[in-house]
Amino acid sequence: MMTVATRLDTDAAARATARLHDGLPPTIDAVADGSPASHRFLRRRWYAAAVAAYGGAPRTIVASLHDFPALALPLVAIGPGWLKAMAVPGCYWPFRGAPAIPALCTPAVLDATLNTLARTARVVRIGPVYDGDPVIAPLIAAARLRGWGVASRTVATSYLLDMAALRGEGQWPRGSTLRKNRFHEKHLAAHGTLDWSFADPAGWSAAFDAMAEVEKRSWLAERTDGRDTKFTRWGHGAFFRAAAQDPVIAGMFSAALLHVDGVPAAFSFDLDAGTLKYAIANSYDPAYAKHSPGKLLYYRNLTAAIDRGVERVDWGAGDSGYKRVIGAAEGPAIRDWVLMRPGVPAWLAPLARRWWRTRD
């Protein structure tokens, strides 16, 4: 005899659905709007920008509860066709994840998502994402329970700056820091007229051009092939320009700029997600390196962010030296994940784990 609890569980499962859509449906925006503030930039245009910049034919799993969209999982094919592998598209910065409304992501919704995913791909790459991601962590946990093979590799450790806590402990930035900054600004001004400004959200094209000019003269362009630059034509410029076509995303972008005699000399580019600021890129012209233009600009940027209600800065991966000096501490690990559907793919998980952890 079916118990009341079993009937309720069955009813919940029946009301949880997941459909695979060709392309990137507008529903992605509805899910993003209901996601945690940290994930609301994961909008349809964000994925469309990734597809335009990096290629792929997108498909999207939309899972719903009681006909309310709960989770959107965009995917693009990767690797040889016989592998039937897919990945979540996006940009490495600040992470490559998916939007979801946690309150609606019941076990039944995750089941429906994984069932549709298993019919769509043998292998799925998700990430890099942070440990404890409110969308991906429950999906991975559900996959383990349902017999999926899981492999991961640690990409880096993140660094977080809790400005609210530092201000609570006393003056921040400290008076000694502000005096040093004024000293450097005075000597920097010997090179020309200094113009400190913030990008106009309605004029991102000009801001991207200015930041690309700085990157062309930066150490990154000088010591590498430049493919890691964020705003140049040969780097990731196409992605950010396309993403900014969404006015919601454009409103989240934030850039502090320094010009010396009208020439771009330094920038700090971020994405503001509620009270959290993702620090995506910063650079400066090495001609002014002696006077720390990047640090001067970033302190101005952080002070302005506090005035706007930003409480924490997520600096992601990368050089921890200057981050620690400013006050950042280690945060969650950032990992890449591979899911292998139940059956033969999952049996190969131990081999996949060893191989995946050796990848650059």
C-alpha positions in Angstrom: 0.0 0.0 0.0 1.4 3.4 -1.0 2.0 5.7 2.0 1.1 9.4 2.2 4.8 10.3 2.1 5.4 8.2 -0.9 2.4 9.7 -2.7 3.8 13.2 -2.0 7.2 12.2 -3.2 5.7 10.8 -6.4 3.6 13.9 -6.9 6.7 16.1 -6.5 8.7 14.1 -9.0 5.8 14.3 -11.5 5.8 18.0 -11.2 9.6 18.3 -11.8 10.5 18.4 -15.5 13.6 19.1 -17.5 13.5 19.8 -21.2 16.4 20.2 -23.7 16.1 23.3 -25.9 18.1 24.2 -29.0 19.9 27.4 -28.6 19.7 29.8 -25.6 16.0 30.3 -24.6 14.9 33.6 -22.9 14.0 31.5 -19.9 17.7 31.7 -18.9 17.1 35.4 -17.9 14.1 34.5 -15.8 16.2 31.9 -13.9 19.1 34.3 -13.6 16.9 37.0 -12.1 15.9 34.6 -9.3 19.4 33.3 -8.7 21.6 34.4 -5.8 23.0 37.8 -6.4 26.4 36.2 -7.0 25.0 34.4 -10.1 22.7 37.0 -11.7 25.2 37.9 -14.4 24.8 34.4 -15.9 22.2 35.7 -18.3 21.3 34.6 -21.9 23.6 37.3 -23.3 26.5 36.1 -21.2 26.3 32.7 -22.9 25.6 34.1 -26.3 28.7 36.2 -26.0 30.8 33.1 -25.1 29.4 31.2 -28.1 30.1 34.2 -30.4 33.6 34.6 -29.1 34.7 31.0 -28.6 32.4 29.0 -30.9 29.9 26.2 -30.4 26.2 25.4 -31.1 24.4 25.9 -27.8 21.6 23.7 -26.3 20.0 24.4 -22.9 18.4 22.2 -20.3 15.7 24.0 -18.5 14.4 22.3 -15.3 11.1 23.4 -13.8 9.1 22.7 -10.6 5.3 23.1 -10.9 6.0 24.8 -14.3 8.3 27.4 -12.7 11.8 27.5 -14.2 14.2 26.4 -11.5 17.6 25.8 -13.3 19.1 26.6 -16.7 22.1 24.6 -17.9 23.5 25.8 -21.2 25.8 23.4 -23.0 28.0 23.3 -26.1 29.7 20.2 -27.7 33.4 19.8 -27.1 36.0 17.2 -28.3 35.4 14.5 -31.0 31.9 13.7 -31.9 32.1 10.0 -30.8 32.9 11.1 -27.2 29.5 12.9 -27.0 31.1 15.4 -24.5 29.6 18.8 -23.6 30.6 21.7 -21.5 29.0 24.7 -19.9 30.0 27.7 -22.0 30.9 31.1 -20.6 34.0 33.0 -19.6 36.7 32.0 -17.2 36.2 35.2 -15.2 34.7 35.2 -12.7 33.7 31.5 -13.1 31.9 29.3 -15.6 28.7 28.1 -14.1 24.9 28.1 -14.4 21.9 30.1 -12.9 19.4 28.4 -10.7 16.8 29.3 -8.0 18.0 27.2 -5.0 14.6 27.1 -3.3 13.1 25.4 -6.4 16.0 23.0 -7.0 14.5 20.0 -5.1 15.9 16.5 -5.4 13.2 15.8 -8.0 14.4 18.8 -10.1 18.0 17.7 -9.9 16.9 14.2 -10.8 15.0 15.5 -13.9 18.0 17.6 -14.8 20.4 14.7 -14.6 18.1 12.3 -16.5 17.9 14.8 -19.4 21.7 15.4 -19.2 22.3 11.7 -19.4 20.3 11.5 -22.6 22.2 14.5 -24.0 25.9 13.7 -23.2 28.2 11.0 -22.0 30.7 13.4 -20.4 30.0 16.9 -19.1 32.6 19.5 -18.1 31.5 22.2 -15.6 33.8 24.9 -14.4 35.9 26.3 -13.2 33.6 27.1 -10.2 34.1 27.7 -6.5 33.7 25.1 -3.9 30.3 25.4 -2.3 28.8 26.9 -5.5 25.0 27.1 -4.7 24.1 25.7 -8.1 26.8 23.3 -9.1 27.7 21.8 -5.7 24.1 20.3 -5.2 24.1 19.1 -8.8 27.4 17.3 -8.4 26.3 15.8 -5.1 23.1 14.6 -6.7 25.1 13.1 -9.6 27.3 11.1 -7.2 24.3 9.7 -5.5 22.8 8.6 -8.8 25.8 6.7 -10.1 27.6 9.3 -12.2 31.4 9.3 -12.3 32.9 12.5 -11.0 36.4 13.9 -11.5 37.8 17.2 -10.5 41.0 19.2 -10.6 42.0 22.1 -8.4 42.6 25.2 -10.5 43.6 27.7 -7.8 42.8 29.2 -4.5 40.6 32.3 -4.5 41.3 35.4 -2.4 38.6 37.4 -0.7 38.7 40.9 0.7 36.1 41.6 3.4 36.0 45.4 3.4 33.1 45.6 5.8 35.0 43.6 8.4 38.2 45.7 7.9 36.2 48.9 8.3 34.6 47.5 11.4 38.0 47.1 12.9 38.9 50.7 12.3 39.9 53.1 9.5 40.4 51.3 6.2 42.3 52.1 4.1 44.7 52.9 6.9 46.1 56.4 7.3 49.6 55.2 6.5 48.4 53.7 3.3 46.7 56.9 2.2 49.9 58.9 3.0 52.0 56.5 0.8 49.4 56.8 -2.0 49.5 60.6 -1.9 53.3 60.4 -2.1 53.1 58.2 -5.2 50.4 60.3 -6.8 52.5 63.4 -6.4 55.4 61.8 -8.2 53.2 60.2 -10.8 51.8 63.7 -11.6 55.3 64.7 -12.8 54.6 62.6 -15.9 51.5 64.7 -16.9 48.0 65.6 -15.9 46.3 62.8 -14.0 42.6 62.0 -14.8 41.0 59.5 -12.4 37.6 58.4 -13.7 35.0 55.6 -13.8 33.5 54.2 -17.0 30.1 55.3 -18.1 27.8 52.2 -18.1 26.3 53.7 -21.3 29.6 53.9 -23.1 31.4 50.6 -22.6 32.9 50.6 -26.1 35.2 53.5 -25.4 36.1 52.1 -22.0 37.0 48.7 -23.6 39.2 50.5 -26.1 41.0 52.4 -23.4 41.6 49.2 -21.4 42.9 47.4 -24.5 45.4 50.2 -25.1 46.8 49.7 -21.6 47.0 45.9 -22.1 48.9 46.3 -25.3 51.7 48.1 -23.3 51.4 45.8 -20.3 53.7 43.1 -19.1 51.1 40.5 -20.1 51.4 41.5 -23.8 55.2 41.8 -23.6 55.9 38.4 -21.9 53.1 36.3 -23.4 51.3 35.9 -26.7 48.6 38.2 -25.4 45.8 35.7 -25.7 45.0 36.1 -22.0 44.4 39.8 -22.3 40.8 40.7 -21.5 40.0 43.5 -24.0 42.3 43.2 -27.0 41.2 41.9 -30.4 43.4 38.8 -30.0 42.4 38.2 -26.4 38.9 38.1 -24.9 37.7 41.5 -26.1 35.0 40.1 -28.3 33.4 38.3 -25.3 33.2 41.4 -23.0 32.0 43.7 -25.8 29.2 41.2 -26.7 28.2 40.6 -23.1 27.9 44.4 -22.5 25.1 44.5 -25.1 22.8 43.2 -22.3 22.0 46.4 -20.3 21.7 44.4 -17.1 25.2 43.0 -17.5 26.5 46.3 -18.6 25.1 47.8 -15.4 27.0 45.2 -13.4 30.3 46.0 -15.1 32.5 48.6 -13.4 35.8 50.1 -14.5 38.1 52.6 -12.9 40.5 54.3 -15.3 43.6 56.5 -15.1 44.7 58.7 -18.0 48.0 60.6 -18.0 47.9 63.6 -20.3 44.8 62.0 -22.0 46.5 58.6 -22.6 45.2 55.5 -20.9 47.7 54.4 -18.2 45.9 52.0 -15.9 42.5 50.3 -15.3 40.6 48.1 -12.9 37.7 46.2 -14.3 35.1 44.4 -12.1 31.7 42.9 -12.0 29.5 44.0 -9.1 27.0 41.4 -8.0 25.0 42.9 -5.2 27.3 43.5 -2.2 30.0 41.4 -3.9 32.6 42.7 -6.4 34.3 40.2 -8.7 37.8 41.6 -9.6 38.2 40.5 -13.2 41.2 42.4 -14.5 43.6 45.2 -13.8 46.7 46.4 -15.5 48.9 49.4 -16.0 51.5 50.9 -18.4 54.9 49.7 -17.1 56.3 53.1 -17.9 54.8 54.3 -14.7 55.5 51.2 -12.6 57.8 53.0 -10.2 54.8 55.0 -8.9 52.4 52.0 -8.5 49.6 53.4 -10.7 47.6 50.1 -10.5 47.6 50.1 -6.7 46.7 53.8 -6.5 43.8 53.3 -8.9 42.5 50.2 -7.1 42.4 51.9 -3.7 40.3 54.6 -5.3 38.1 51.9 -6.9 37.6 50.1 -3.6 36.8 53.3 -1.7 34.1 54.2 -4.3 32.8 50.6 -4.1 32.3 50.9 -0.4 30.3 54.1 -0.9 28.1 52.1 -3.3 27.4 49.4 -0.7 29.9 46.8 -1.8 31.1 44.8 1.2 33.4 42.1 -0.2 35.8 41.7 -3.1 36.4 38.4 -4.8 39.9 38.5 -6.4 39.7 35.0 -7.8 43.0 33.3 -8.6 46.3 34.7 -9.4 49.2 36.6 -7.7 48.4 36.7 -4.0 51.2 39.2 -3.0 49.4 42.5 -3.5 46.1 41.0 -2.5 47.4 40.0 0.9 49.0 43.4 1.3 45.6 45.1 0.8 44.0 42.7 3.3 42.7 39.7 1.3 42.6 36.2 2.8 42.3 32.8 1.2 38.8 31.8 0.1 37.3 28.7 -1.4 39.2 26.5 -3.9 38.3 26.9 -7.6 37.8 23.6 -9.4 37.0 22.2 -12.8 34.6 19.3 -12.8 33.9 16.4 -15.2 30.7 14.3 -14.9 30.5 10.9 -16.6 27.0 9.5 -17.0 26.1 6.1 -15.3 27.2 3.0 -17.1 30.5 2.5 -19.0 31.5 6.2 -18.8 31.2 6.2 -15.0 33.2 2.9 -14.8 36.1 4.9 -16.4 36.0 7.6 -13.7 39.1 6.4 -11.9 41.2 6.7 -15.1 39.5 10.0 -15.9 40.4 11.4 -12.5 44.1 10.7 -12.9 44.1 12.1 -16.4 42.1 15.2 -15.5 44.3 16.2 -12.6 47.3 16.4 -14.9 45.7 18.8 -17.4 46.9 22.5 -17.6 
